[in-house]
């Protein structure tokens, strides 16, 4: 079932350093979204159903994976996580 833009929002962010991420996941209950980085430095989940999400970042070696909890998406809004710094 597709959701309309009025029922969905989006989640975006950037990575530091660039080229440090394999995949990004957005998880809310039984709903799971997965995307590769849009380019070497950013991601953008579009048409995300409103709700609370956990963002899981699968980092490339030697960087550590990162989890961001309680990302609240509201209909017609963009959640900008800003710059996400990955540590070694």
N, C-alpha and C positions, 0 to 999 in steps of 0.2 A: 504494500500500500504506500503510495507516495503522499508526502505531506506538502502543503502549500507553503509559500514563503511567510504567510501570516501565522502559520503554526510552528515555524521553525526559526532557529537562530544559527549562529556560527561561532566557531572557536578558532582563533588564530594565534600565532606566536612566531618568534624567531629563535635561532640557536646561536650560541657562542661557545666554542668556535664553529665556523662554517665546516661543512663536510664531516660532521661528527655523529650523524644520526642515520640509522637504517630504516626504522619505521616509527610511526606515532599511532597510538591506540587511544580511543575515547570509549570508556566503558560506563554504562548506566544500567544496573540490573542485568537483564538478559540481552540488552542491546549492546553490540560491540561494533565499532567502526575502526577501520585501519587504513592508513594512507602512508605512502612514502613521502619524504619531504618534497615540497613543490619545486624546490631548487636546492641548492646546497645549504641554504640558511633559514628557510621558513616552512611553515605548514598552515593549511587553512581547511578546516572541516566546514563544509557548507550544508545547508538544509538538515541541521541537527535538531531532533525532537527536543522540545523544552524539558528540562529536568536537571538533576545533579549528576555530574560525570567525574570520573577519575581519568586523568590523562597519564598514559604510560609511554615513556620515551625509551626506545631500544637504541642505545648508543653504540657506536663503533668503538672497538678497542683502540686506545687504552682508556677511553672515557667510561664513566659509570652510568648505568641506567638511572632514570629519574622518574619519580611518581609525583603528580600534582593532584591532590584530592579536593573535593568540594568545589568543583567548577560548575557554577550554576548558570544554565542557559535558559534564557527567556525568549519567547516568540518575538521575532523581528528585531532582535538585538545581537550585536557582535560582542563576544567576550574576547578581549585582547589580553593574552597572558604576557605580552611584552617580550623582553629578552630573557631567555632561559639559559643560564650558565651551566655548562656541564663540566664536572670535575674529573680529574684522573684518579 
